[in-house]
């Protein structure tokens, strides 16, 4: 079985896709991600080339998802939510460690 690395497009392009799909605009996605609009456009083009299907219909500055784009958006959102829940669950377990607080006046410290 191939590793995820060989089966998936770069995760950066999926993060960019998620932001652009949600925003419906590459410029707004770029602002959110703190990158240029050209960087978003390039990531989307590379993702579309990797998948071999168009994900967005472009109309001036607005973009809308194709049917394949809608399917990918649903699955990417579900996957990212699943990963976020897993990371938050691990982080919460680490927060449950006992905390020791020491206090001292300036003469003692």
Order of alpha helices (4+ residues) and beta strands (2+ residues): alpha-alpha-alpha-alpha-beta-beta-alpha
